[in-house]
């Protein structure tokens, strides 16, 4: 009997070792995906800030990988761009060489998006058929893949809004596009963190996990608000802080009718709401840090809350600087990247309270 129990325990230990190796491999894959997603969001931000997003006027999911390779092809691509309102009203007289600058930003953004589809789908298929993916992770990972495919359609839906009557994409569609990208990033981070080892520290308070979740959700919502600001170029006006248009609460916030439309189409209201969102996120992170340090300062959770607050504070400083400088491209991209860093760490911090995924195998030790 003792020999049988020992053999069983050895088999279980071997199985646990195999599970840990698989998890390390999947973590490495997801880390690469997260890095690529981060790069994609940065390039997307630069594409928006350089007003390059409408330079490619056709959706070619496969053929679009190949850029123009001859002078004739460049001329043809440029002629397509000359048909849209952005050229007629903003860039009329642009040369082919000037067009190439905005074209390459948008092409790079689309190429990165396609590349992420490949580096997500092919390893997923390999890990799946070789039995390396735990059963509980299969549907979530398939869901992320499906959301990524849908995001490609959303990207074109966004671009198409600026090809007929507008000189820029719809702020509603821009916000949807960026938010879905951040949801994909957050989902990958959640799974990645769940496959990592976790400490056994108790939660500092009964509300710690809920507060961490609220901060993560607020971080995502603040990115959505920022996308509305970007879509309206609302950051190019009212470039003072802490006052806005000479007041803490500026006038003219609800001049459009119906009143709710101001939240999406009035640049002053949109920027003010984004400021309020930043203040709320800062307050939540500060409150969470203080509560964690008071209750259990030696825990990993408390130390993470300090780092989270530090990241939120740095991001707030970047946002203020970006506003005061009237959104130069470098600072605008830095602000967008900082938002994703805050979101990613907030998700990882929240997941830290949930703990690692339980293994399918366990060992019962006997005296």
N, C-alpha and C positions, 0 to 999 in steps of 0.2 A: 504493500500500500504506500509506504513512504517513497519507494522508488517511482511509483506512478505519479505521486504528487510532485516529486522533484522534476520529472519529465514534463509535466503539465506547466509548471512554473517556468521552466526553461523555454518552452514553446511560446508562452505568453511574453516572456522577456524578449524573445526574438521578434515577435510580432510588434511589440512596442518599439523596438529599435527600428524596424522597417517603417513604421508609421512616422517616427521622428525624422528619418531620412527623407521620406516623401514630403513631409511638411517643410523641411528646409528647402527642398527643391521648388516647391510651390511658392514659398515665401520669396525666393530669389526671382522667380518668374513675375510675381505680382509687384515686387520692388521695381523691376524693369518697366512694367506697365505704368506704375505710378510716376516714374521719372519721365516717361514718354508723354503721359497725360499732362504733366506739369509743363513740359516744353511746348506742348500743343496749345495750352491756354496762354502762355507767354507770347507765342507767335500770333495767336488769334488776337491778343490785345494790341500787338504792334500793327497787325493788319488793319484793325479798326482805327487806331490813332493816326495811321498814315493814309486813311481813307482809300485803302486798296481793295476792300472787300467786294467791290463791284467790277473789278477789272476783268474777270473771267465771266462772261455772260451766258455760258452754256454749261449744262450739267453733263459731264462725260465721266461716269464712275470708273470706267476701264481705260478708254482712250485718253482721258485727261491726264494720265500719269506722264505722258510724253509732252513736253513743252514745244513751242515753235522752234524749228531747227534751221529755218532758212529765212532770208529777208522777205520772201513772198508770204510765208506762213505768219511772220510777225505783222506784216501789213494787213493780212486777212483778220487776224485777232484784233488788231487796232481798229479796223473798220467796224467790227462788231461792237466794240466799246463806244465808238463814236455815235452809235444809234441811240444810246440811252441818255436820259435827262442829266445825269451827273456830268457827262462830257459837255453837253450843250450849255449847261448853266454854270458850271464851276471850272471845268478844265478845257474849255474850247481853246484851240491853238496849241494844245500839248503836242510835243513831238513823239515819234516812235520811241526814241531813247528814254524820254521821260515816262512814257507808258510802261516801258519794260520794268522800271523801278517798282511801280505799284503791282504790276503783273506778278513779279517774282515773290512778293510777300504773300499774295493770295495763293499762288501755286504751291509755295512751301507749306502753307497752312493745310491745304488739301492733301498734299503728299504725306505730311505727318499723320493726318487723320487716317488715311489709307494704311499707312505703316502700322499704326496702332491696331487696326483691325487684324492685320497679319500676325503681329507678335502676341495678340491675345488669342486668336482663333487656333493657330497651329499648335502652340504648346498645350492649349486646352484639349485639343483632340488627342495629342500624344499622351498626356497624363491620364486622360479618360480611358483610352483603349489599353493602356498598360496597368490599369488598376491603381493608379497613384492618388486619385481623388476620392476622398471619403464621401460616402453616400450623402451625408447632410449638406455637402457643398455643391453637389451637382446642379440642382435647380437654381441656386443663387448665381452660380457662375454662368449658366446658360442665360439667365435673366440679364446679366450684365452684357453678355454678347448681343442679345436681342436689342437691348437699349442702345448699344453702340451702333448697330445697324440703323435703328430708328433715328439716331442722332444725325446720321448722314443725310437722311431725308429732311430733317429739321433744318440742317445747314442750308440746303438748297432752297427750302421754303422761305428762310430768312433772306437769302440773297435775292430771290425773285421779287421780294417786296420793293426793291429799289431799282428795278429795271424798266418800269413803265411810267409811273407818275412822280415818284420821289427821287431825290438826289442822294438819299441814304436809306439804309434798311430800316424797317419798322422797329421801334424800341421794344414793342411787345415781343416780336419774334427774336430780336437780339437777346432779350432777357431769358426767353425760353431756351434758346440755344446754349447760352452760358450756364444756366441752371442745370440743364440735363448733363452737360459736361462735368459739372461739379458733383452731381449725383453719382455719376459713374466713378469719379475719383473717390468719393466718400465710400461707396460700396466696396471698391477694391481695398481701401484702407481698412475698413471694418473687418473684412475677411483676413487680410494680411495680419492685422493685430491679433485676431482671434487664433491664429496659428502660431503666435509667438509665446514663449514662456511668460508667465505672470507671477507677480509676488502674491503671497498669501496674506498680505496686510488687510486688516478689517477696514471697512469704510469709515472715514472720520465721523460722519453723522448719518442719520437715517435718510437725509435728503441729498446726500452727496451725489449719488448716481443720477437722480432726477435733475439736479442742477447742472451736472456735466452734460446731460442730454439737452437741456434747454440752451446751454451755451453753443453746442454744436449746431442745433437747429437755427438759432439766431445768427450764427456765422453764415450759414447757407442763405438765410433770408436777406442778410445784409449784402451778400454778393448779388442777389437778385435786384435789390434796390440800386446797387451800384451800376448794374447793367442798364436799368432804366435811365439813370443819370447819363451814362455814356451814350445811349441811343438818342438822347435829346441834346447832347453837347452841353448839358446843364452845368458842368464843371468849369466852363469857359466864362461864366458870369458869376457875380457876387463872390469875388475872390478875396474875401476878408474873413478873419476868424479871431476871436469867438463871435463877433457881431456879424450879422448877415444883412446886407442892405441897411446898415446903420442901427440895427436893433437885435436883441436876443431872439425875439419872435417877429419876423418881418411882416409887413402888411402885404395884401394882395395875394394871399395864399389860395383863396377860393373864389377867384373872380370869374372863372369859367363855369358854365352850366351844362349839365348837372354838376353838382359840387364834387362828386367822386372822380370826375374826369381829370381834375387838377392833380390827383395823385399819380397820374400816368402821362399827362400831356402838358402840364404847366411846369416849365423848367425850374422856377423858383420853388414851387411846392415840392417837386421831386428832390431837389438838392436839400431842402430843409428836412424832409423825411429821412433822407439818407444820413444826415447829421444826427438826427434823433436816434436812428438805429445804431450808430456808432457809440453814442453816449450810453444807450441801454446795454450794448454788448460789453462795454468797458465796466459798467456798474455790476453786471452779472459776474464777470470774471473776477473783479475785486472782491465782491461779497463771497464768492465761492472760495477764493484763496484765503481770506481772513477766517472764514468758518473752518476750513480744513486745518489751518495752522493752529488755531485755538484748540481744536478737538484732538488732533493727532499729528503733531508737527513732525514726528519721526517717520511717518509712513511714506511709501512711494506715492500714494495718491496726493498727499499734501505737497510733496516736492513737484509733482507734475502740475499741480494747480498754480504754483509759483511761476513755472516756466510758461504756462498758458497765459497767465496775466501779463507776463513780460512780452510775449509775442503780440498780444492784443494792443498793448501800449505802444510798441514799436510800429505796428501797423497804423495806429491812430496818428502817430507822428508823421509817418510817410503820407498818409492821406491829407493831413493839414498842409504839409509842405507842397504836395502836388497841387492842391487848391490854390495856395498863395502864389505859386509860380505859373498859374494858369495852364496846368496840365501839359508840360513838355513831354515828349514821347518817352524818354528814359524813365522819368518819374511815374508816368502813367502805367508803364509796363511793370515797374517795381511795385506799384500799389496793387495791381492785379495779382502779381505773383505772391505778394505778402498776404493777400486775402486767401489764397489757396493754401499757403503754409498754415495760417491760423485754422482754417477749416480742417486740414488734414490732421493737425495735432489735436484739435478739439474732438474729432472722431476717435482718434487713438486713445485719448484720455477717457472718453466715455466708455470705450470698449474695455479699458483697464478695469472698470468697476464690474463688468460682466464676467471677465475672466476668459481663459483660453477655452477652446472647444474641448469638450470631454472626449476621451479616447473610446473607441469601440471595445477595447480590451482593458482588463484590470487584473491585478494580482491580489489575491487574498492571502495575507501572510498568517501563518499559524505558528504557535509556540511549539 
